């Protein structure tokens, strides 16, 4: 660089020489320039030749490596502009999302292999089904007709609202929150689904529900026996979660039991901090002994 701030041609490398130093192709460098990820230090006006500084090689390699992670170009531009520690945090956040997506795709592939091969029994065998007894609970609830695509948003938002209300107005959350399905929720069938949060103070809960209105209820959920299987966060996604429900239903039928109420999903972890392969949900059905003919 000269004293007046102009670029010293002696410090610059042609695109070919810079490509060799950065171990990239000139074609890649032209693409990075076009995308605004790595503009040349100087472009000769008459010829249009691109020239680079030697110290741009590290940024060029970083862009190339981030592209190998399938990182979106807009995010690459953000990462390479951040200081080192902040860039590392942005990369970590991106990769956590990739791992969650891959875990979901892996469980979906397992589900589809079982379906396509016709070996449903093998698929169901991956789930361990047990029973547990639940005590009578008083719950505050919110119901909605929703299709499968919109179900995760409804569950997250409704349980968040209900848990906040439980803490602030109903004596606290008394047991594991859950979602009950009063009819099938798929891409074609819209339920309804009912988010439920057990609370510690029934009287306060009734008063809050009356004041709040807007589709919330407060009611008693009777004691029951549940047949359930525990699944990971990745297995919760639709349609792979169907395999868990069907596995429990098959187990119920083969063990002399009958279903006595809506199936449910019990969410016993903090969803935002749970990893894709960590246990996150119990898929359950209320059951009782099948009457003797």
Buried (B, 14 or more C-beta within 10 A) or exposed (E): EEEEEEEEEEBBBEBEEBBBBBEBBBEBBBBBBEBEBBBBBBEEEEEEEBBBBBEBBEBBBBBBEBBEEEBEBEBBBBBBEEEEEEBEEBBEEBEEEEBBEEBBEBBBEBBBEBBEEEEBEEBBEBBEBEBEEBEEBBBBBBBBBBBBEBBBEBBBEBBBBBBEBBBEBBBEBBBBBBBBBBEEBBEEEBBBBBBBBBBBBBEBBBBBBEEBEEEBBBBEBEEBBBBBBBBBBBBBBBEBBBBBBBBBBBBBEEEEBEBEBBBBBBBBBEBEEBBBBEBBBBBBBBBEEEEEE
